[in-house]
Amino acid sequence: MSLAEQALSYVRAISPYLPGKPITELAREMGMPVENIVKLASNENPLGMSPKARQAVEAALGGVERYPDQFDLIAKVASRCHVGQNQVVLGNGSNDALDLIARVFLAPGRSAVFAQHAFAVYPLATLSTGAELIATPAKNFGHDLDGMYAAIRPDTRIVWIANPNNPTGNFLPYPAVRAFLERVPADVVVVLDEAYNEYIPPDERVDTAAWLADFPNLVICRTFSKIYGLAGLRVGYALASAQVADLMNRVRQPFNVNNLALAGALAALDDTAFLQASYDLNRAGMAQIVSALERLKLDFIPSYGNFVTFRAGDAASVNQKLLRQGVIVRPIAGYGMPEWLRVTIGTERENARFIEALEKAL
Ligand SMILES: *Cc1c(COP(=O)(O)O)cnc(C)c1O
């Protein structure tokens, strides 16, 4: 038997994750200068990182010979979210936290429920444990919570919920999520992934961390990759009951978040001016792109994130034409949406480049 055949069958069955095309890769392929390329493919912050975070990261360079100490970031996240320090688990990106939850609760013979068109890391985290993945049909491209509830089996240990969801941008009203938590059996973990939480209008946002007191089976995941602009540093966190957080910490690599990421995230939490500017830019850019999509008579899914997904028809061909013009967006055929493309909201100039290229591509 070959070496690859000796690998776990459920690992061999996983389809690889397809990341957004890096700028440098398109530059190599097309012989294009990187400055001419606009990347709106990975929901990154077009403003870059907060100046305060940059300063903190630079200062932290003088200390990289030491192993990291997570204490300060855990303490700050806990106090911001009004939870105990023993309820915060840091991740190397929130994807790491998703993986930790899967490793605590899933194994062959168990299952997890997720929604069609939901974030690709839920299948990855689930299938890499050998657990079975139960996909429920979407409702208007969003999660159908009744369908997800009905899909829960005696062997189900995790339900994955993204709110807002990526790549569709759908948002579940908080009362519906809370009602779902009330119904789900207490021995099933509900993961509420809030990577785009900070893009929800403040008057519509609810403090879901306060729900942890009522639901010990709730795990909330958030990230510094999106509005905080630190995707490349890899840092996020989970909030959970002390019991679940303790279990997650047992499977966590002790030094999973590096010194620079810890310093950057700590400072980013305090840069309210940068957060406000990022939020405002996203609102304005969303309006700019949505009005162009309307003018071009393209269907789109109203989005609560920093991206919008639209029906491009022959999306693969439209995508190629965008790439040739130096504009990178995200095809989402792998999410079961072969006619659609997802575009991240950029700066006004980047959005204009995208709109101009899209008009030519159609
Ligand atoms: C971007 C994103 C994340 C964040 O991933 P990181 O590992 O923190 O960079 C998590 N969940 C969803 C749904 C996302 O779109």
The ligand as an SDF file (V2000), in Angstrom:
LIG
                    3D

 15 15  0  0  0  0  0  0  0  0999 V2000
  -12.7710   35.7180    7.7680 C   0  0  0  0  0  0  0  0  0  0  0  0
  -13.6000   34.8090    8.5860 C   0  0  0  0  0  0  0  0  0  0  0  0
  -13.1190   34.3050    9.7850 C   0  0  0  0  0  0  0  0  0  0  0  0
  -11.8000   34.7610   10.3180 C   0  0  0  0  0  0  0  0  0  0  0  0
  -10.7920   33.9060   10.1110 O   0  0  0  0  0  0  0  0  0  0  0  0
   -9.3890   34.1870   10.8210 P   0  0  0  0  0  0  0  0  0  0  0  0
   -8.8360   32.8360   11.0030 O   0  0  0  0  0  0  0  0  0  0  0  0
   -9.6820   34.8590   12.1220 O   0  0  0  0  0  0  0  0  0  0  0  0
   -8.6030   35.0440    9.9040 O   0  0  0  0  0  0  0  0  0  0  0  0
  -13.9290   33.4900   10.5400 C   0  0  0  0  0  0  0  0  0  0  0  0
  -15.1740   33.1940   10.1410 N   0  0  0  0  0  0  0  0  0  0  0  0
  -15.6850   33.6770    9.0080 C   0  0  0  0  0  0  0  0  0  0  0  0
  -17.0880   33.3580    8.6450 C   0  0  0  0  0  0  0  0  0  0  0  0
  -14.9090   34.4830    8.1850 C   0  0  0  0  0  0  0  0  0  0  0  0
  -15.4040   34.9430    7.0450 O   0  0  0  0  0  0  0  0  0  0  0  0
  1  2  1  0
  2  3  1  0
  2 14  2  0
  3  4  1  0
  3 10  2  0
  4  5  1  0
  5  6  1  0
  6  7  2  0
  6  8  1  0
  6  9  1  0
 10 11  1  0
 11 12  2  0
 12 13  1  0
 12 14  1  0
 14 15  1  0
M  END
$$$$
